[in-house]
């Protein structure tokens, strides 16, 4: 049995990582040189730390930060060269030069998923990276989910990709990784994340306002029932699979699973710029829009009016308690694009609303978003 197979067996009872994610972390750890340094933010039960220890072994130090690491992690990693610090990673970065003062070969960010904390984790540790160091983020949602589960990570990671900060990026499962050849030149500000968030909002508005009457629809009937009442489409339009879609015009793709459908369309020579995709996050905002403007349509197609009424009421109470959201239509009214704390609060608010909207979406399309 290989080392990674042994690890999977060992981690199966406690790790939050998927099997394929464990493989990815093992592959990246194997690239760390002798006497290298691995820093992980977010230790939890010690799953990824166990992988780093098993693969990198005694070739270097593994240093992990968590506000409240579990007793399991301490027990599991005792008598190894893994050091666990029970403190915020930002504090660890502030004392790095006095305590370790070595360049970092691999930085794995998997702590708090609030935008503010992901932003600060990255900003705090970039100055200590070795040129060409690996940087990994966990919980970067798939294209299909589109940030529905981890909205703050979505905004942060998308910002890094948009600015080209993460070089040779790879998005596999929920892990995004790449390298940074010149850490000293990295420039990232709160306004960069705001611009990403603003563009996400504009994308939603474009989705609502575009006329899809003559587009080819690629997806299934339950999802089509939803968008017939939310978007400008021909209600009598034929639904196609990715294999059957005609090779001309524009395509609105909402098939699930999404990735294989897109791969099929691309393999058939259909260009990317002729395809518009509806991910799960966007679908939830379609539900929010429909609750305001097409509520009767939702009640006609849901499998459970009781569930719609329940979560609709919770959404109303949430807005009543915290005020109506600026996102997506009024994002330009955001008071301070340079304040990461305020922006993170807005993104977190959306994360909570998305959780409620996803429960309604499930009653409309029949699958768990």
N, C-alpha and C positions, 0 to 999 in steps of 0.2 A: 504494500500500500504506500502510495507516494506521501510526501510530507503534507501537501495540501489536502489530500483525502483524509489523512489523520486529523488535520486541523478541523475540517468540516465536521467530522464525527465528534470531536471535542467541543466545538462551538455550538453544535445543534441545540443544546439545552438552554443556552443563555444569550447568544449573540443576536443582535437586531439586524445583522447583515445578511443579505441573500447569499446563497452559495456562490453565484457568479461574481458578486461583489467581493467576497472573500478571495476569490481567485485574482481579481484585479488588484487588490491591496497587496497580495503576495507577490505579484509580478512587479509592482512598483517598488516594493521593499527590496526585492532582489537586486535592483539597480543602485541601491545605496552603497557607496564605496566603503572600504575598510576605514575605520575610525570616523565614519560618518555620523551625522546627528539627525534623528527623526524627532519632530515635535508634533504632538497630537493635541488638538483642542477638543475636549469632550471625551472623557474616559468611560463613563457609565459603568457597565459590568466588566469592562476590560476586553471586549471581543477583538477589536482592531489592534489593541496593544498586544494581545496574545499572538496575533498574526505577525506583527512587526518583530516581536521577540523571537518567534520560531524561525522566521526567514532570515532576518538580519543577524540573529544570534549574538555572538560576542563581538561583532565587527564594529560596533559603535554604540553610542548612548541613545536611549529612547526616553524622552521626557514628555510627560503627559500632564495636562491641566484640566481640572474640572472643579466647578464650585462645590459640588457634593459627590465626589466619587464613592461608589458603593464599597461596602466591606468586602464583597465578593472580589472586586478588582484588586484590593490590597492583598487578600489571601491568595488569589490566583497568580499574582505576579511577584510574590515575595521571593527573595533569594535569586533575583534576576537583575539584569542591568537596566531595568525599567524603573524610572523615578516618577512617582505620582505626586503632584502638588495640588492640594486642596485650596485653590484660590482662582479668582478670575484670570483668564489668560492675559488680559491687558496688564494686570499687575505683574505677571510673570515676565512679560516683555519689557516692562519698565526696569526690572532688576537683572535682565539677561546679561548685560555687560559685566556686572559685578559678580554674578554667580557662575555662569558658564563661559560666556565670551568666546563662542565658537560659531562659525557659519553653519547654517542649517541646510541639509541636503534634501529633506522631504518635510513638507508642512502639510498636515492633514487637518482640515477645519470641519468639525462635526460637533460643535457646541450648541449654544442657543441658536434657534432658527429665526429669531427676531432680526429684521434688517439691520438695526443699529448694531447689534452684537456681531453679526457676520461681517459687517463693514469694519468695525473696530478690530476684530480679530485679525482680519487681513492687513489693515493699515498698520497695526502695531508690530506685526511680525515680518512684514516685507523687508524692512531695513536689515534684518539679520540673515537673509537668505544668501546662500552661496550663488554666484553667477551660474545660471543653468539649472538651478534647483527645481525640484518637482513641487507643484502645489496641487492639492486635491481637495475637493469639496464633496461632502456627502449630502444627500437629500435634495439634489437638483432634479426636479421632476422630469419625467419623460415628455416628449413632444405631445403625446396624447393627453396627458394630464395638464400640462401647460402652467404649472404653478399652483394648481388647486390645493395640493396638500402642504406645500412649503412655499408660500408666496414670497416671503422675505428672501429666501435663498434664490428664488427665481429672479427677483429684481437685481440682486447683487451679482449673481453669475452672468446674467444677461448683459449687465453693464460691463463686466470684465471682457466678455466676448465682443461686445460692440466696440470697445475701445482698443481691442487687440492686445490687451495687457497679458493675457494668458496665451502663450505661444504653442502652436501645434496642439490645439485643444481636442480632447476626445470625451464624448459624452456616452457613457456605457452604464446601463441600468440607472441607478440614482447617483452615480459618481461622475463628476466632471474633473478631469485632470489635464495638466499641461505643464509647461516650464516657463521660467522667467530668466532670460539671459542677462539682463542688466537691471537688477533690483533697485539700484540707486537712482534710476531714471523714472521709476513708476510714480505716476501722479494720479491720484484718485480723490475726488471730493464728493461731498454730499450732493451737490448739484448734478453730478454725473448720474447718480442713482435716480434723482428726480427726473431727469430727462428720459431715462429708460422707462420709468413709471408713467410719465406723461405720454410717451409713444405707445405704451400698452393700452392706455385709455383711448388714444386716438384710433388705434387699431380696432377696438371694440365699436367705436362710433362708426367707423368705415364699414364694419361688418353689418351693422344695423341699416345703414343708409344705402348700401350698394344695391342696384337692381340686378337680381340673378335670374330674371325671367327666361333668358335664352341660354342659361348655363346648363351644363350636364351635371346631374346630381349623382354622386357616388356615395352610397350608404344604405342603411336599412330602414324599414318602414316605420318603426317606433320613433326613431330620431327624425325622420322626414315629417311625421305627424306634428312633432314639436315645431320645426322650423317653418312649416306651412302657415302657422299662425303668428310667426315672429318676424319673418323676413320677406322680402319682395321676390317671391319665386312663383313659377307657374304651378298652381295646385294640381294640375293634371299631368305634370312632367313625369316622364318615365324614370324610375330608379334603376341605376346600373351598379353592377359590381365593378371592381377595378379591371377585371379581365374582359368585361363586356363593353366597357365605355367606348363610344366612338372616338376616333382619332382626329378630332377637330374641335375648335372652340375653347371655351374656358370651363373649368371644373370646380364645383363646390364639393369638397370631400369631408364627409362626416362618418365614414365607415369605422367600425370597431371590430377587431383591433386596427388601429390607424397605421402603424408602421408597415405592416405587410401590404396594405392597400397602396400606400405611397410608393413602396418599392416596385410594385407591379406596374403602376402608372409610369414611373421613371424608366423602367425596363422596356416599356413599349414606346419610348421616345417622346413622351409628353413632357414639355419643358416646365420647369419649376414656376416660371412667372405666369403660367396660365392656370395655376392651381391656387385656390383659397381653401384653407383648412379651418375646421371648427374643432378646437380642442375642448376638453372637459371644463376648463376654467371659463372659456368663452361661452360654453353652453349654459353654465350657471348664470352668467350675466344676461343671456337671452331669457332665462327664466325670470330674472329680476325685472327685466324690461316688460315681459309679458304679464307679470303680476300687476303692473301699472296700466298697461294698455290693451292686453288681450286676455284678461283673466278668465272670461267665459270659455275661451278656447282651451286653456289649461285644465279647467274643471271638466271639460268634455272628454279629454284624452287621458286623464290620470287614472291609475289603477286604484288610487285611494284618496278620495276627497278629504277624508279624515286627516290623513298625513299632511295634505296641502294646507288645510285650515290650521293645523297645529303649528307648522313651521312658519306659515305666513304671519301668524300672531306673534311668534317669537321675534321674527324680523321687525315687525311693527314696534314691539316693546324695546328692541335694541336701538332702533332709530330714535324712539322717544327718549330713551335714556342718554344717548350719546350724540344725538343730532344726525341729520341726514348727511350721507357721505358726499364728499366732493368728487369722488371717482365713480364713473369715468368722465361724465359730461362736464363737470365744473372744476377739473383738475387745475386749470389756469388760475383759479382763485386761491390756490394753496398759498398760505401767508408767507412762507420763508423757504425757498428752495435750497438754502444753504444749511438748514438745520436738520441733521440726521435724526435727532430724537423725535421731532415732530413728524418727519416723513415716516419713520419707523412705526410710530403710533398709528398713522393713517393706513399703512400697509397691514399692520396687525388687525386693525378694525375690519379691513376687507377680508382677511383670512378667516375671521370668525363668521362674517356674513356668508362667505363661500361655503363654509361647513353646513350652515343652515340650508342654503340654496341647493347644495348637493343632495340633501335628503329629499327635497321636492323633485329634483331632476330624476332621481332614481325611480320615483313613481311614474314618471312620464316615459322613460326609455327602457325600463326593465332591467338595467344592469347597474352595478355599483360603480359610480364615477371615482 
